[in-house]
Amino acid sequence: MTEAATKIDKVNELRRESTIASYSKPFYRYLVLGILTTVYISNFVDRQVINVLAAYIIEDLQLSDGQFGALSGIAFALIYTVLGIPIARLADLSNRRNVIAISVATWSLMTAACGLAQNFGQLFLARVGVGIGEAGGSPPAHSIVSDIFPAEQRATALSIYSLGVYGGILVGTVGGAYLVQYFDWRTAFIVVGLPGLFLALIVRFVIKEPPRGMSENRRDIAPPGFFRVMKILASRKSFKHLSFACALHAFVTYGMGNFMPLFLGRIHQMPIIDIGLYYGLIAGIGGLAGTFFGGWYSDRKSNKHNDMRWYLWIPFISTVAAIPLALITFIVMPDGYSAVFFYFLPVFFGGFYLAPCIAATHFLVGIRMRAMASAILLFVLNLIGLGLGPMVTGFVSDWLTPTFGTDALRYAMSLTVLVNIWCALHYYWAIKTIRDDIALAAE
């Protein structure tokens, strides 16, 4: 080995020791988690703000419910899910922090570009651009979180990160409603998009790339390729059911959530300011509470009983509980205010699933496979859930409109909720083999 190579190795080792020392301090560990969670909030603000702007976009660009469902669903989800896998491969091979920083800058610029669209085609392409950027957000972040927190705290840490889903809904819905009320929907896209450029700089210059497997003191190995990871996950019976259950869960979540502002305005004639304030707060706070509680409680039950199946029992129980609560919201509640306040319950229980399912997926694979495993899980989840959930709900509403008029959206959303019955079955089937599959990963 040359003298220059020796010096490089020493520098790398010193850098590695310095990074480990930084992450040994709880303050820095939680600072990084906080930054990543803020990134995820930005991710969902940019992804979801279109929903509260629905009525204005539909009127201005003369769109149908089906076309809007495509804009809020498949336009974003198709490229998001496809690119997520090669970007996750890049994250498993390279610096995950840099991948996240570039991704944040990309989706922020493309969100601002949505405000410049003059027709359906242009807005569709801008939404595709948002999907390109956001494809590089979650898989590398999941991998970093799993490396900096020990296994017994992993679902809790991932639940804090996953708060970004509902934090983004809260900020995007409330902020979007005020912006569209006092300015217009184009300004709303620009205002929520551009601050992400500053956030990208924070990611790049504050977060240190952690060593792989740091939290478990496991030996780092060269990351296997996509097809090897696919083969490993395909051999885990629990993952097949887990991933499909997550996809169906997301189908319902996005099918309800993306149309909820339109439902409150069209069916119950709620003013846009009230929709933004009440729906944003209820969906945001309910989802935040449910997401954190789902991760924390699954860690607690799993550690207490030494039984990994609790990472799937929690999503199973909460999914079943959410079904009648959502139907009451859409069918029984007599006005928009009672509907939006009652919606707290289904959105609370609906948030339980995400962190435990990500944690369970990471338990099924090796340390260099986590970003790719997350990307594969998100591929299935978002292609079916985000891609098809809003679009199918929108087209069912169009199909029912000649018969039910404005109530068509109410019944389309109610039919979407019933997909959770199918979802719960897959959680139950995954529970049967999850312990054996985790044992295989440890070997």
Helices and strands as residue ranges (DSSP letters): H 3-23, H 26-52, H 54-61, H 65-72, H 74-93, H 96-114, H 120-134, H 138-148, G 151-153, H 154-182, H 185-193, H 196-206, G 214-216, H 226-234, H 237-257, H 260-268, H 272-274, I 275-279, H 280-305, H 310-327, I 328-332, H 336-342, H 344-350, H 354-363, G 367-369, H 370-380, I 381-386, H 387-404, G 405-407, H 408-417, H 419-431, H 434-442
